[in-house]
Amino acid sequence: MATIALSSPLSQGNPEALSLSQQTAQYLQKYTPSRLPIPIPLLSSPESTDLWASYEKLLLSCLRTGDDKSAHMCLEKLIQRFGATNERVMGLRGLYQEAIADGDIALEKILREYEEVLEGGSVNTPIMKRRIALLRSLGKTNGAIDALVELLDASPTDIEAWSELADLYLSQGFFSQAEYCLEEILLVAPNAWNVHARLGELLYMGLGSNESNAPKLLAESIRRFCRSIELCDGYLRGYYGLKLATDRLSKMIQKDTKILSNSSSTTDSDEISMPTEQIVNALHEKAISALAQIARKADSIRDTVTIIATADQDFESHRNVAGGKDSTSNITCEISRRA
C-alpha cells in the first residue's frame, strides 16, 4: 500500500495538518492487519517503515487539530503492530492521554503513571521526555530541570534535551548554566549556526548580571555571531545580533579606551582577545549593510521589520530577567532608511 507523503509535524502549517487529519479515517481503512494464525506474506497487506512512520505523523496531526477519534485509531494500529510495551508506542500513548486530559488533576494522574513506569531506574527515553514536557506544562520548572539532568546522564548526546535544558535555565535567569548547555550541543553539532547565534544572544543578554566583565562577554558574543554568519550566509538572526553587540561594544570603547589596553596586557592564553575599534566598527557596518540587503530581498520592508521587531521583544524580554537595560528599537528605522 502506498503511504501518504508527509512532512515533519514541526514544519506543517495549520492547513496541511487539518487536511491530513481529515484524510486519516479513509487512509486507515485501506490497511487491514492480517488476522491469520500464521502470517502469510502473499495473503497479508504489505508494510514498510514508511507506513508506520505515516501512522505516527497522522497521529500527531490529528492531535494537533483536535481529532481525538482519528488519533485513537492511529494509536490502536501502532499498538496492534508493535505492542503496548514498546517504548515509542508508550510515549505516543502518553501524548494522546495528555491531549484528551481534562484539567490539571487528570494531568497529575498521567504524571504519576509516568513515574511508575520509570521506577527502578529504567531508562525509557520517550516516557522520560513526556514526563519532562508535562512537568514544564504544569509549571514545575525545577522538577523539569531535575528530570532533564537525569535524562542527560543516560543520554549525554541528546541535542534536544540539552536545548530544552538551556531554555529552562534561561527562563530562570541562569545564563552560565544555559551557556554550558548550548556549548554541549556544539560538541555534538559544531556546525549548527543557529546554536552559535543563540549562544551569542545568551552572552549579550547576560550583560546585565555581569557588568564588570561586559567587554569580554561582548567580544565572545561577536565571535559567536560571526561564526553563525560564516556557517550560514544571509542568516538574519546572526546579522541582527552582530549589529547589537558591535554597537554596544563600540559605545563602551568610546567611553573608556582603557578597555582595549587592559585586554592587550593580559597574558592568559585562554583569554578572549578584544577586537580593535576599527574591527568593531567594520563589523557593525557590515551587519547594517547585510540587514539592509536582506530587507531589499524580502517581499516587503514591512515583513522584515516585523521579524526584527519580534527579535527586539525576544532580546528585551530575556534581558529583563537579568535586570539589564538596552534599547534596541532604533535598528528598525536604520534598516528602513538604508533599504
Residue frames as qw, qx, qy, qz and C-alpha x, y, z in Angstrom:
[[0.000, 0.887, 0.461, 0.000, 0.00, 0.00, 0.00],
 [0.381, 0.501, -0.038, 0.776, 1.35, 3.42, -0.91],
 [0.378, -0.550, -0.473, 0.576, 1.87, 5.76, 2.00],
 [0.094, 0.966, 0.228, 0.077, 0.94, 9.41, 2.22],
 [0.549, 0.353, -0.169, 0.738, 3.79, 11.84, 1.62],
 [0.434, -0.856, -0.280, 0.019, 4.03, 13.60, 4.96],
 [0.290, 0.670, -0.338, 0.594, 6.29, 16.42, 6.04],
 [0.368, -0.046, -0.699, 0.611, 7.63, 16.67, 9.56],
 [0.264, -0.763, -0.590, 0.013, 4.92, 17.66, 12.08],
 [0.378, -0.584, -0.127, 0.708, 7.19, 20.51, 13.19],
 [0.134, -0.181, 0.392, 0.892, 7.17, 22.03, 9.70],
 [0.042, 0.520, 0.799, 0.298, 3.47, 21.55, 8.98],
 [0.160, -0.158, 0.029, -0.974, 1.27, 24.58, 8.66],
 [0.441, 0.148, 0.605, -0.646, -2.24, 24.61, 10.10],
 [0.713, 0.368, -0.140, -0.581, -3.95, 23.99, 6.72],
 [0.499, 0.358, -0.782, -0.102, -1.70, 20.99, 5.99],
 [0.060, -0.092, 0.884, -0.454, -2.28, 19.48, 9.44],
 [0.570, 0.241, 0.376, -0.689, -6.05, 19.91, 9.05],
 [0.676, 0.404, -0.410, -0.461, -6.04, 18.34, 5.59],
 [0.340, 0.270, -0.896, 0.095, -4.11, 15.31, 6.82],
 [0.266, 0.014, 0.752, -0.603, -6.40, 14.92, 9.80],
 [0.668, 0.307, 0.118, -0.667, -9.44, 14.87, 7.51],
 [0.669, 0.395, -0.563, -0.283, -7.89, 12.10, 5.38],
 [0.154, -0.420, 0.847, -0.287, -6.92, 9.88, 8.31],
 [0.704, 0.073, 0.563, -0.427, -10.06, 7.74, 8.58],
 [0.806, 0.532, -0.072, -0.248, -10.08, 6.98, 4.84],
 [0.321, 0.662, -0.674, 0.068, -6.36, 6.25, 4.88],
 [0.336, -0.330, 0.816, -0.335, -6.61, 3.79, 7.77],
 [0.819, 0.210, 0.336, -0.415, -9.44, 1.85, 6.11],
 [0.672, 0.598, -0.400, -0.178, -7.11, 0.88, 3.28],
 [0.304, 0.423, -0.820, 0.239, -4.94, -1.18, 5.62],
 [0.848, -0.355, 0.007, -0.393, -6.26, -4.25, 7.44],
 [0.165, -0.571, 0.796, -0.116, -3.76, -6.22, 9.54],
 [0.567, 0.097, -0.789, -0.217, -3.55, -9.94, 8.88],
 [0.663, -0.379, 0.341, -0.549, -5.72, -11.98, 11.24],
 [0.866, 0.170, -0.463, -0.087, -4.32, -15.34, 10.15],
 [0.828, -0.550, 0.087, 0.066, -2.87, -17.58, 12.90],
 [0.701, -0.212, 0.335, 0.592, 0.31, -17.85, 10.85],
 [0.178, 0.788, -0.109, -0.579, 1.36, -14.73, 8.89],
 [0.696, 0.270, 0.550, 0.375, 1.46, -15.45, 5.18],
 [0.169, -0.423, 0.188, 0.870, 3.11, -12.65, 3.17],
 [0.022, 0.162, 0.702, 0.693, 1.15, -13.35, 0.00],
 [0.238, -0.624, -0.713, -0.210, -2.19, -13.01, 1.83],
 [0.344, -0.715, -0.346, 0.500, -1.34, -10.11, 4.12],
 [0.251, 0.959, 0.089, 0.096, -1.08, -6.45, 3.32],
 [0.691, 0.277, -0.202, 0.636, 2.47, -5.25, 2.66],
 [0.371, -0.918, -0.102, 0.095, 4.02, -2.96, 5.23],
 [0.624, 0.424, -0.176, 0.632, 7.13, -0.86, 5.48],
 [0.400, -0.301, -0.370, 0.783, 8.88, 1.53, 7.80],
 [0.046, -0.128, -0.196, -0.971, 7.29, 4.42, 5.91],
 [0.441, -0.480, -0.640, -0.406, 3.83, 3.00, 6.62],
 [0.565, -0.573, -0.516, 0.294, 4.25, 3.12, 10.38],
 [0.302, -0.163, -0.075, 0.936, 6.02, 6.47, 10.23],
 [0.183, -0.337, -0.425, -0.820, 2.94, 7.73, 8.38],
 [0.528, -0.583, -0.610, -0.092, 0.67, 6.45, 11.16],
 [0.501, -0.421, -0.351, 0.670, 2.77, 8.27, 13.74],
 [0.126, -0.015, 0.132, 0.983, 2.71, 11.55, 11.81],
 [0.336, -0.452, -0.560, -0.608, -1.02, 11.23, 11.21],
 [0.539, -0.550, -0.587, 0.250, -1.50, 10.67, 14.94],
 [0.348, -0.323, -0.177, 0.862, 0.35, 13.90, 15.70],
 [0.065, -0.172, -0.369, -0.911, -1.60, 15.83, 13.06],
 [0.436, -0.532, -0.650, -0.322, -4.90, 14.57, 14.45],
 [0.495, -0.536, -0.472, 0.496, -3.97, 15.57, 18.00],
 [0.235, -0.128, 0.043, 0.962, -2.95, 18.98, 16.75],
 [0.245, -0.215, -0.416, -0.849, -6.31, 19.55, 15.07],
 [0.458, -0.105, 0.494, -0.732, -8.38, 18.10, 17.93],
 [0.795, 0.100, -0.401, -0.443, -9.50, 14.98, 16.03],
 [0.404, -0.454, 0.733, -0.307, -9.13, 12.65, 19.02],
 [0.893, 0.146, 0.326, -0.273, -11.14, 9.83, 17.41],
 [0.773, 0.593, -0.218, 0.056, -8.83, 9.53, 14.39],
 [0.045, 0.707, -0.638, 0.301, -5.81, 9.92, 16.64],
 [0.670, -0.279, 0.609, -0.321, -7.02, 6.97, 18.73],
 [0.921, 0.355, 0.100, -0.127, -7.45, 4.89, 15.57],
 [0.508, 0.701, -0.461, 0.196, -3.82, 5.57, 14.60],
 [0.268, -0.577, 0.673, -0.378, -2.68, 4.72, 18.11],
 [0.861, -0.046, 0.414, -0.292, -4.58, 1.43, 18.07],
 [0.834, 0.525, -0.169, 0.009, -2.92, 0.46, 14.78],
 [0.250, 0.691, -0.594, 0.327, 0.51, 1.09, 16.29],
 [0.541, -0.399, 0.617, -0.409, -0.35, -0.88, 19.43],
 [0.942, 0.177, 0.186, -0.215, -1.59, -3.83, 17.37],
 [0.740, 0.590, -0.288, 0.143, 1.64, -3.87, 15.38],
 [0.366, 0.548, -0.565, 0.497, 4.30, -3.16, 17.99],
 [0.593, -0.373, -0.666, 0.258, 2.58, -3.93, 21.31],
 [0.301, -0.905, -0.184, -0.236, 1.61, -1.70, 24.22],
 [0.705, -0.620, 0.080, 0.334, 5.01, -2.16, 25.90],
 [0.643, 0.398, 0.141, 0.639, 7.03, -0.73, 23.01],
 [0.356, -0.437, -0.224, 0.795, 8.80, 2.38, 24.31],
 [0.017, 0.017, 0.326, 0.945, 7.92, 4.59, 21.37],
 [0.344, -0.477, -0.677, -0.442, 4.30, 3.46, 21.45],
 [0.441, -0.572, -0.561, 0.405, 4.19, 4.16, 25.18],
 [0.216, -0.275, -0.027, 0.937, 5.38, 7.70, 24.53],
 [0.178, -0.187, -0.504, -0.824, 2.73, 8.26, 21.85],
 [0.423, -0.541, -0.720, -0.098, 0.05, 6.80, 24.11],
 [0.365, -0.497, -0.396, 0.680, 1.12, 9.21, 26.85],
 [0.049, -0.082, 0.220, 0.971, 0.93, 12.11, 24.40],
 [0.311, -0.380, -0.664, -0.564, -2.60, 11.05, 23.42],
 [0.450, -0.574, -0.646, 0.225, -3.68, 10.83, 27.06],
 [0.262, -0.356, -0.174, 0.880, -2.27, 14.29, 27.76],
 [0.067, -0.104, -0.425, -0.897, -4.16, 15.70, 24.77],
 [0.445, -0.457, -0.616, -0.462, -7.52, 14.37, 25.93],
 [0.383, -0.282, -0.657, 0.585, -6.93, 15.07, 29.62],
 [0.183, -0.788, -0.375, -0.453, -9.49, 17.34, 31.25],
 [0.365, -0.888, 0.088, -0.267, -7.68, 19.68, 33.58],
 [0.102, 0.682, -0.660, 0.297, -4.62, 19.58, 35.83],
 [0.709, -0.301, 0.539, -0.340, -5.98, 16.75, 38.00],
 [0.941, 0.307, 0.129, -0.057, -6.01, 14.38, 35.03],
 [0.523, 0.723, -0.387, 0.232, -2.54, 15.55, 34.02],
 [0.300, -0.626, 0.630, -0.348, -1.22, 14.91, 37.52],
 [0.890, -0.055, 0.404, -0.206, -2.56, 11.37, 37.27],
 [0.826, 0.544, -0.099, 0.106, -0.74, 10.86, 33.96],
 [0.136, 0.782, -0.523, 0.310, 2.42, 12.23, 35.57],
 [0.618, -0.427, 0.596, -0.284, 2.19, 9.64, 38.33],
 [0.946, 0.244, 0.205, -0.063, 1.79, 6.92, 35.70],
 [0.559, 0.726, -0.337, 0.216, 4.99, 8.11, 34.03],
 [0.184, -0.683, 0.614, -0.352, 6.81, 7.97, 37.35],
 [0.852, -0.156, 0.445, -0.227, 5.57, 4.43, 37.94],
 [0.874, 0.479, -0.043, 0.065, 6.95, 3.36, 34.56],
 [0.398, 0.727, -0.418, 0.373, 10.32, 4.89, 35.43],
 [0.662, -0.632, 0.327, -0.236, 10.52, 3.35, 38.90],
 [0.926, -0.160, 0.281, 0.196, 13.58, 1.22, 39.48],
 [0.245, -0.663, 0.430, 0.562, 15.83, 3.40, 37.33],
 [0.643, 0.348, 0.620, 0.283, 14.64, 2.04, 34.00],
 [0.069, -0.418, 0.286, 0.860, 15.62, 4.16, 31.00],
 [0.381, 0.589, 0.697, 0.147, 12.56, 4.72, 28.83],
 [0.259, -0.095, 0.153, 0.949, 13.53, 7.77, 26.78],
 [0.152, -0.455, -0.518, -0.708, 10.09, 8.56, 25.25],
 [0.498, -0.695, -0.518, -0.016, 8.41, 8.39, 28.66],
 [0.507, -0.403, -0.180, 0.740, 11.19, 10.44, 30.27],
 [0.138, 0.100, 0.271, 0.947, 10.68, 13.13, 27.63],
 [0.322, -0.588, -0.559, -0.488, 6.91, 13.10, 28.04],
 [0.552, -0.620, -0.448, 0.332, 7.37, 13.47, 31.79],
 [0.377, -0.215, -0.004, 0.901, 9.66, 16.46, 31.26],
 [0.056, -0.319, -0.436, -0.839, 7.18, 18.11, 28.89],
 [0.457, -0.638, -0.580, -0.220, 4.33, 17.51, 31.33],
 [0.527, -0.499, -0.335, 0.601, 6.29, 18.89, 34.29],
 [0.222, -0.050, 0.138, 0.964, 7.01, 22.02, 32.32],
 [0.221, -0.441, -0.534, -0.687, 3.41, 22.45, 31.19],
 [0.546, -0.654, -0.523, 0.019, 2.29, 22.14, 34.82],
 [0.068, -0.912, 0.143, -0.378, 4.69, 24.91, 35.82],
 [0.821, -0.529, 0.168, 0.130, 7.04, 22.61, 37.73],
 [0.463, 0.818, -0.332, 0.075, 10.22, 24.09, 36.29],
 [0.253, -0.651, 0.697, -0.165, 12.60, 22.79, 38.96],
 [0.793, -0.017, 0.593, -0.139, 11.22, 19.28, 38.55],
 [0.771, 0.634, 0.060, -0.023, 11.61, 19.53, 34.77],
 [0.188, 0.825, -0.522, 0.104, 15.25, 20.64, 35.18],
 [0.502, -0.428, 0.733, -0.165, 15.99, 17.72, 37.50],
 [0.848, 0.261, 0.446, -0.118, 14.32, 15.30, 35.09],
 [0.608, 0.774, -0.175, 0.005, 16.34, 16.67, 32.17],
 [0.098, -0.722, 0.675, -0.114, 19.58, 16.23, 34.13],
 [0.704, -0.131, 0.683, -0.146, 18.60, 12.58, 34.72],
 [0.807, 0.546, 0.207, -0.084, 17.85, 12.11, 31.02],
 [0.397, 0.835, -0.374, 0.066, 21.19, 13.61, 30.00],
 [0.429, -0.545, 0.713, -0.103, 23.00, 11.35, 32.45],
 [0.765, 0.131, 0.630, -0.035, 21.56, 8.43, 30.50],
 [0.641, 0.561, 0.393, 0.346, 21.88, 10.05, 27.06],
 [0.344, -0.653, 0.019, 0.674, 24.58, 12.75, 27.11],
 [0.212, -0.090, 0.529, 0.817, 24.47, 13.38, 23.34],
 [0.142, 0.673, 0.724, 0.064, 20.75, 14.18, 23.17],
 [0.198, 0.175, 0.134, 0.955, 20.74, 17.59, 21.46],
 [0.343, -0.593, -0.466, -0.560, 17.02, 18.08, 22.01],
 [0.645, -0.611, -0.416, 0.193, 17.41, 17.57, 25.77],
 [0.499, -0.192, -0.095, 0.839, 20.37, 19.98, 26.01],
 [0.011, 0.354, 0.304, 0.884, 18.39, 22.60, 24.09],
 [0.495, -0.651, -0.476, -0.322, 15.38, 22.18, 26.36],
 [0.655, -0.494, -0.328, 0.468, 17.55, 22.41, 29.46],
 [0.345, 0.043, 0.054, 0.936, 19.19, 25.59, 28.14],
 [0.210, -0.521, -0.392, -0.728, 15.75, 27.11, 27.59],
 [0.620, -0.646, -0.444, -0.027, 14.64, 26.24, 31.12],
 [0.596, -0.314, -0.195, 0.713, 17.82, 27.66, 32.66],
 [0.167, 0.239, 0.200, 0.935, 17.37, 30.83, 30.64],
 [0.372, -0.635, -0.467, -0.491, 13.77, 31.20, 31.84],
 [0.666, -0.651, -0.302, 0.203, 15.13, 31.20, 35.39],
 [0.022, 0.976, -0.199, 0.090, 17.90, 33.69, 34.61],
 [0.740, -0.454, 0.428, 0.251, 20.73, 31.14, 34.94],
 [0.519, 0.794, -0.230, -0.219, 22.80, 32.37, 32.00],
 [0.046, -0.614, 0.786, 0.060, 26.03, 30.49, 32.74],
 [0.558, 0.012, 0.819, -0.136, 24.19, 27.16, 33.01],
 [0.680, 0.635, 0.271, -0.248, 22.29, 27.85, 29.78],
 [0.291, 0.806, -0.478, -0.195, 25.57, 28.74, 28.06],
 [0.314, -0.381, 0.869, 0.001, 27.06, 25.43, 29.20],
 [0.680, 0.306, 0.637, -0.195, 24.13, 23.51, 27.71],
 [0.593, 0.776, -0.013, -0.215, 24.50, 25.21, 24.32],
 [0.057, 0.716, -0.686, -0.116, 28.23, 24.51, 24.31],
 [0.534, -0.106, 0.835, -0.077, 27.42, 20.83, 24.86],
 [0.708, 0.583, 0.337, -0.211, 25.22, 20.95, 21.76],
 [0.377, 0.841, -0.349, -0.167, 28.12, 22.37, 19.74],
 [0.329, -0.471, 0.816, 0.056, 30.30, 19.44, 20.81],
 [0.603, 0.240, 0.760, -0.028, 27.83, 17.16, 19.03],
 [0.493, 0.709, 0.441, 0.246, 26.87, 19.51, 16.18],
 [0.434, -0.436, 0.036, 0.788, 29.73, 22.03, 15.76],
 [0.133, 0.105, 0.468, 0.867, 28.28, 23.47, 12.55],
 [0.069, -0.709, -0.702, 0.005, 24.87, 24.35, 13.99],
 [0.219, 0.344, 0.049, 0.912, 24.79, 28.02, 13.03],
 [0.425, -0.671, -0.294, -0.531, 21.57, 28.69, 14.93],
 [0.769, -0.525, -0.282, 0.233, 23.14, 27.42, 18.16],
 [0.536, 0.043, -0.070, 0.840, 26.17, 29.67, 17.66],
 [0.084, -0.508, -0.182, -0.838, 23.80, 32.62, 17.25],
 [0.642, -0.639, -0.348, -0.239, 21.79, 31.56, 20.28],
 [0.738, -0.314, -0.251, 0.542, 24.97, 31.39, 22.33],
 [0.290, 0.252, 0.033, 0.923, 25.83, 34.89, 21.16],
 [0.369, -0.623, -0.293, -0.624, 22.41, 36.06, 22.30],
 [0.752, -0.536, -0.364, 0.125, 22.88, 34.46, 25.71],
 [0.595, -0.103, -0.158, 0.781, 26.19, 36.23, 26.21],
 [0.027, 0.396, 0.156, 0.905, 24.59, 39.53, 25.19],
 [0.546, -0.620, -0.377, -0.419, 21.58, 39.02, 27.44],
 [0.767, -0.421, -0.368, 0.315, 23.80, 38.20, 30.41],
 [0.365, 0.439, -0.162, 0.805, 25.47, 41.62, 30.42],
 [0.391, -0.694, -0.060, -0.602, 23.04, 42.97, 32.98],
 [0.852, -0.519, -0.032, -0.055, 24.14, 40.45, 35.59],
 [0.811, -0.223, 0.134, 0.524, 27.87, 40.78, 34.86],
 [0.240, 0.970, 0.036, 0.016, 28.65, 44.41, 34.06],
 [0.391, -0.768, 0.443, 0.246, 32.26, 44.16, 35.25],
 [0.510, -0.163, 0.753, 0.384, 33.02, 41.56, 32.58],
 [0.558, 0.679, 0.314, -0.361, 30.84, 43.14, 29.87],
 [0.289, 0.739, -0.460, -0.399, 33.58, 43.88, 27.28],
 [0.121, -0.302, 0.936, 0.135, 34.82, 40.29, 27.29],
 [0.483, 0.354, 0.762, -0.247, 31.27, 38.95, 27.08],
 [0.491, 0.754, 0.063, -0.432, 30.56, 41.22, 24.13],
 [0.119, 0.619, -0.700, -0.336, 33.77, 40.14, 22.39],
 [0.252, -0.032, 0.967, 0.015, 32.76, 36.49, 22.74],
 [0.495, 0.563, 0.532, -0.393, 29.21, 37.32, 21.66],
 [0.381, 0.746, -0.282, -0.468, 30.56, 38.98, 18.49],
 [0.029, -0.401, 0.889, 0.219, 32.72, 35.94, 17.81],
 [0.390, 0.226, 0.877, -0.165, 29.69, 33.64, 18.08],
 [0.500, 0.701, 0.265, -0.433, 27.54, 35.78, 15.79],
 [0.236, 0.686, -0.548, -0.416, 30.35, 35.93, 13.23],
 [0.189, -0.181, 0.961, 0.096, 30.64, 32.14, 13.33],
 [0.486, 0.453, 0.687, -0.293, 26.89, 31.72, 12.74],
 [0.448, 0.779, -0.054, -0.434, 27.09, 34.02, 9.70],
 [0.023, 0.553, -0.776, -0.300, 30.15, 32.18, 8.42],
 [0.283, 0.043, 0.958, -0.008, 28.23, 28.90, 8.53],
 [0.272, 0.638, 0.719, 0.043, 25.01, 30.35, 7.09],
 [0.184, -0.008, 0.205, 0.961, 25.41, 33.31, 4.78],
 [0.292, -0.347, -0.373, -0.809, 22.47, 35.69, 4.95],
 [0.428, -0.419, -0.773, 0.209, 21.38, 34.50, 8.41],
 [0.159, -0.758, -0.185, -0.606, 19.13, 37.32, 9.67],
 [0.695, -0.705, -0.138, -0.028, 19.39, 36.47, 13.35],
 [0.784, -0.153, -0.010, 0.602, 23.19, 36.31, 13.18],
 [0.320, 0.437, 0.126, 0.831, 23.49, 39.69, 11.49],
 [0.362, -0.780, -0.217, -0.461, 20.96, 41.26, 13.84],
 [0.779, -0.583, -0.105, 0.207, 22.84, 40.03, 16.90],
 [0.671, 0.066, 0.053, 0.737, 26.13, 41.16, 15.41],
 [0.067, 0.676, 0.177, 0.712, 24.68, 44.64, 14.90],
 [0.561, -0.780, -0.145, -0.238, 23.56, 44.89, 18.52],
 [0.836, -0.403, -0.032, 0.372, 26.78, 43.51, 20.03],
 [0.575, 0.215, 0.092, 0.784, 29.14, 45.64, 17.95],
 [0.085, -0.764, -0.195, -0.609, 27.04, 48.74, 18.56],
 [0.643, -0.756, -0.087, -0.087, 27.22, 48.29, 22.30],
 [0.813, -0.246, 0.043, 0.526, 30.92, 47.41, 22.39],
 [0.415, 0.496, 0.145, 0.749, 31.73, 50.41, 20.21],
 [0.284, -0.832, -0.105, -0.464, 29.98, 52.72, 22.67],
 [0.796, -0.579, -0.024, 0.175, 31.89, 51.16, 25.56],
 [0.732, 0.067, 0.093, 0.672, 35.21, 51.70, 23.80],
 [0.165, 0.684, 0.149, 0.695, 34.33, 55.32, 23.08],
 [0.505, -0.815, -0.065, -0.277, 33.55, 55.92, 26.76],
 [0.606, -0.669, 0.427, 0.056, 36.62, 54.12, 28.06],
 [0.639, 0.627, -0.442, -0.064, 39.55, 53.40, 25.74],
 [0.238, -0.547, 0.769, -0.230, 41.29, 51.55, 28.59],
 [0.897, 0.072, 0.310, -0.307, 39.15, 48.55, 27.70],
 [0.824, 0.529, -0.196, 0.049, 41.44, 47.79, 24.77],
 [0.205, 0.692, -0.601, 0.343, 44.68, 48.48, 26.64],
 [0.593, -0.378, 0.591, -0.396, 43.64, 46.31, 29.58],
 [0.950, 0.203, 0.166, -0.171, 42.87, 43.47, 27.20],
 [0.673, 0.635, -0.346, 0.155, 46.19, 43.71, 25.37],
 [0.057, -0.660, 0.640, -0.388, 48.06, 43.47, 28.67],
 [0.870, -0.228, 0.304, -0.313, 46.55, 40.10, 29.62],
 [0.074, 0.537, -0.829, -0.139, 48.85, 37.08, 29.43],
 [0.632, 0.047, 0.724, -0.274, 46.34, 34.28, 29.84],
 [0.013, -0.145, 0.796, 0.588, 46.35, 32.19, 26.63],
 [0.042, 0.460, 0.886, 0.051, 42.71, 31.25, 27.21],
 [0.069, 0.594, 0.297, -0.744, 41.65, 34.89, 27.45],
 [0.483, 0.682, 0.514, 0.195, 39.46, 36.14, 24.61],
 [0.365, -0.105, 0.147, 0.913, 41.32, 38.85, 22.69],
 [0.216, 0.735, 0.367, -0.527, 39.41, 42.09, 22.30],
 [0.552, 0.543, 0.414, 0.478, 38.86, 43.26, 18.73],
 [0.276, -0.118, -0.007, 0.954, 40.19, 46.68, 17.85],
 [0.270, 0.568, 0.339, -0.699, 37.87, 49.65, 17.50],
 [0.285, 0.416, -0.513, -0.694, 38.37, 49.58, 13.72],
 [0.148, -0.037, -0.969, -0.196, 37.32, 45.92, 13.52],
 [0.116, 0.449, 0.754, -0.465, 34.27, 46.53, 15.69],
 [0.301, 0.577, 0.042, -0.758, 33.14, 49.45, 13.53],
 [0.249, 0.298, -0.732, -0.560, 33.77, 47.48, 10.33],
 [0.058, -0.203, -0.977, 0.025, 31.68, 44.56, 11.60],
 [0.192, 0.528, 0.517, -0.646, 28.95, 46.97, 12.66],
 [0.338, 0.513, -0.262, -0.744, 28.79, 48.49, 9.18],
 [0.187, 0.133, -0.911, -0.341, 28.86, 45.03, 7.60],
 [0.074, 0.343, 0.891, -0.288, 25.91, 43.93, 9.74],
 [0.287, 0.589, 0.257, -0.711, 23.86, 47.02, 8.86],
 [0.287, 0.432, -0.559, -0.647, 24.64, 46.59, 5.16],
 [0.114, -0.018, -0.981, -0.155, 23.68, 42.91, 5.22],
 [0.163, 0.457, 0.742, -0.463, 20.42, 43.61, 7.07],
 [0.329, 0.571, -0.035, -0.751, 19.51, 46.27, 4.52],
 [0.256, 0.285, -0.782, -0.492, 20.20, 43.80, 1.71],
 [0.011, 0.222, 0.967, -0.126, 18.01, 41.19, 3.38],
 [0.260, 0.548, 0.452, -0.654, 15.25, 43.78, 3.64],
 [0.331, 0.488, -0.372, -0.717, 15.51, 44.57, -0.07],
 [0.214, 0.117, -0.923, -0.296, 15.22, 40.88, -0.97],
 [0.196, 0.288, 0.828, -0.438, 12.14, 40.41, 1.22],
 [0.144, 0.595, 0.724, 0.319, 8.65, 40.63, -0.25],
 [0.080, -0.876, -0.182, -0.440, 8.22, 43.90, 1.59],
 [0.194, 0.457, -0.504, 0.707, 10.08, 46.05, 4.08],
 [0.608, -0.438, 0.159, -0.643, 7.19, 45.62, 6.48],
 [0.960, -0.098, -0.254, -0.069, 7.70, 41.82, 6.64],
 [0.655, 0.268, -0.443, 0.551, 11.37, 42.20, 7.51],
 [0.105, -0.481, 0.336, -0.803, 10.70, 44.91, 10.08],
 [0.811, -0.364, -0.057, -0.454, 8.12, 42.61, 11.69],
 [0.902, 0.013, -0.360, 0.238, 10.76, 39.89, 12.05],
 [0.392, 0.356, -0.396, 0.750, 13.21, 42.38, 13.56],
 [0.417, -0.502, 0.150, -0.743, 10.58, 43.77, 15.94],
 [0.924, -0.272, -0.199, -0.179, 9.94, 40.23, 17.14],
 [0.753, 0.144, -0.381, 0.517, 13.65, 39.78, 17.76],
 [0.014, -0.535, 0.260, -0.804, 13.62, 43.08, 19.66],
 [0.709, -0.465, 0.027, -0.529, 10.97, 41.74, 22.01],
 [0.948, -0.080, -0.285, 0.115, 12.86, 38.46, 22.46],
 [0.521, 0.317, -0.385, 0.693, 16.09, 40.22, 23.39],
 [0.207, -0.508, 0.215, -0.808, 14.34, 42.64, 25.73],
 [0.822, -0.394, -0.139, -0.386, 12.23, 40.02, 27.50],
 [0.904, -0.086, -0.300, 0.293, 15.27, 37.91, 28.35],
 [0.371, 0.388, -0.316, 0.782, 17.44, 40.88, 29.28],
 [0.453, -0.589, 0.048, -0.667, 14.79, 41.96, 31.76],
 [0.910, -0.304, -0.283, 0.006, 15.33, 38.65, 33.57],
 [0.730, -0.013, -0.245, 0.638, 18.91, 39.67, 34.26],
 [0.247, -0.827, -0.249, 0.440, 17.96, 43.23, 35.11],
 [0.424, -0.107, 0.355, 0.826, 19.70, 44.62, 32.03],
 [0.314, 0.811, 0.304, -0.389, 18.51, 47.64, 30.09],
 [0.299, -0.268, 0.559, 0.726, 19.35, 48.15, 26.46],
 [0.539, 0.615, 0.223, -0.530, 17.18, 49.85, 23.89],
 [0.416, -0.101, 0.754, 0.498, 17.30, 48.10, 20.50],
 [0.459, 0.677, 0.546, -0.183, 14.33, 49.63, 18.72],
 [0.104, 0.792, -0.229, -0.556, 16.49, 52.06, 16.71],
 [0.340, -0.194, 0.806, 0.443, 17.60, 49.30, 14.32],
 [0.436, 0.572, 0.695, 0.003, 14.20, 49.21, 12.59],
 [0.224, 0.931, 0.085, -0.277, 14.40, 52.83, 11.46],
 [0.206, -0.671, 0.568, 0.429, 18.05, 52.48, 10.49],
 [0.429, 0.055, 0.845, 0.316, 17.42, 49.48, 8.24],
 [0.389, 0.742, 0.539, -0.083, 14.38, 51.15, 6.66],
 [0.086, 0.902, -0.158, -0.393, 16.42, 54.19, 5.74],
 [0.225, -0.500, 0.730, 0.407, 19.22, 52.13, 4.19],
 [0.459, 0.256, 0.838, 0.148, 16.79, 49.88, 2.31]]
